[in-house]
Amino acid sequence: MVLETLNLMQYNITSLVPDTMPVATVPILILMCFLFLIWNHEETSSIPGPGYCMGIGPLISHGRFLWMGVGNACNYYNKTYGEFVRVWISGEETFIISK
C-alpha cells in the first residue's frame, strides 16, 4: 500500500496543470498590468499638445514633422492646440511658440 501511494505513474499529472494554471497566472497578470500602468504614467502637462500615450504621441508628432515638413506641421499644431504647443521631435520635448 505504501508503494502504491509513492508510485507517481498512477497519477495523471497533465490533468492537474489546467486546474492550477489559472490560479497562478491571474495574480501575475494583474501585477504585470499594474506595473505597466505605473511605468507608463506621466504627469500631465499644463501645456497643450498631443498626449504621450505610452510613447505613441512622440512617434506621431515626429512622423508628422517628417511627413509634412516643419512649416506645415507647426501650422497644423498651432491650429489644433493654440499658439503655445508642446510636441516631440527626435524624442525630445519641443515647444512651438507662434502668434
N, C-alpha and C positions, 0 to 999 in steps of 0.2 A: 504494500500500500504506500509506503514511503517512496519507493521507486516510481510509482505512478504519478505522485504529486511533483516529483522532481523532473519527470520527463517532459520537456518543453515541446516535443513533437506533437503531442496530442492537442495542444492549443493552436488555434488559427490566429497567428499574430496579425495578419492583414485585416482581420475583422475589427481589431482594436484601433487601428490608425484613423479611420474616418470618424470614430467617436471622440477621440482625443484631439484631433486636428483643429476643429473649430474652437474648442475651448482654449487652446493655446494661441491661436492666431488672432482672435478678436481683440484681446488686450494689446497685443503687439501692434496691430494695425491702428488702433486708436491712439496709442502712444506715438507712433510714427507720424500720423496726421497732425497731432498736437505739436510735435517738434517741428514739422514742416511749416505750420502756421506761424510759430514763434520765430523761426529762422527767416521767413519772408516778410515779417511785419516791419513796416517802416512808418515813422511818424509822418502824418500828412502835413504837407507844407501849406502855408497860407498864400503862397504864390501860385496863381493859376497855371495850368498846363496839363499835358497828358499824364495820367497816373503811372506809377511804377509797375504795378501788377505783375509781380514775380519776374521782373526783368524784360517783360514783353514791351512795355512802354518805351524804354530806351531803344530797343531794336526797331520799333515802328518809327519813332521820331528820327533816328539816324537814317533809316531807309528812305524816309520822306525827303530828307535833305539831299541824299544821293540821287534820288529819282527826279525830284522837281528842281533841284538847284537851290542855292542859298536864298536868292531873292524871292522866288515864288513860295518856297517853304515858309520863310519869315512872314510873307503877306498872308498865307493861309493861317498860320498860328495866331497872328495878330487879329485877323477877322474872327477867328473862333474863340480865342480866350481874352483878348484885350491887348492893351499897349505894353504890358509887362508880363512876359511869359517865360516859364521855365521849361526847357527841353533838354534832351541829351544828344550830344554829338560826340561820336567815338567813345561812348561810355562815360563821358564827363558831363556833369550838370552845367548847362549853359543858359544864360539869361538873355532874352531878346527884349530890348527896350526900343520902342518906336512911338512916334506921335503922328 
